[in-house]
Amino acid sequence: MQRLDGRVAVVTGGAGGIGLATARRFAQEGARVVVADVDETAGKTAADEVKGLFAKVDVTVEDEVAALFQTVQNTYGRIDVAFNNAGIAPPEDGSILETGLDAWKRVQDVNLTSVYLCCKHVIPYMVDQGKGSIINTASFVAVMGAATSQISYTASKGGVLAMSRELGVQFARQGVRVNALCPGPVNTPLLQELFAKDPERAARRLVHIPAGRFAEASEIAAAVAFLASDDASFVTASEFLVDGGISGAYVTPL
């Protein structure tokens, strides 16, 4: 499919995991892709692979975020898709009884404030052109709770979901769609690292997934490509769950 033929798509956190898989999918669908990441080496490799543009950006710094979208606008003359995907889930973020304020703030900065900054600085370009699709990475934990808590991560993703809903409503009549992507656990290096340190935590999560497995990054990328395309032209202010049935389950299959 070439649903994004000729369109310009920006992917933050595009050097790995869901971001890299989505950059690849966007390129396959015909988009000109801008890979934005703080990791210059991996980011350049990703951008070269998709024949796109790399931008080194710390998404927690407003001036850098503003410069990112200004550069894309200056280079291509438009911004059609913004996949605001950068995020972290550090091991020091756990129970509220154990998570320190520094860890709390760091996760909030990367996972929530960065989405605020990216939306703030890309929306004006989309409003001016009368069309655009913003996809913000939230999580299934934004709609349900867990006893194996990552308190700041969960709170940050709840914030992304609420903010995306509000922006989707606010800018709907100006042609800008904003949706929150809510993936279930994804087989990425971030998840592998987390669960390798705590196999019991991995087992406790896996049993709750009706599909019986973690998602692949390419499956999440397919959902992002749909939300980015005109196939989703009437989808905005939504929580788009791609979670293998977790959020709908009471008892899972044996």
Beta strands, then each sheet from edge to edge (+ up, - down):
strand 1: 8-12
strand 2: 32-37
strand 3: 53-56
strand 4: 81-84
strand 5: 132-137
strand 6: 176-183
strand 7: 239-242
sheet 1: 3+ 2+ 1+ 4+ 5+ 6+ 7+
end
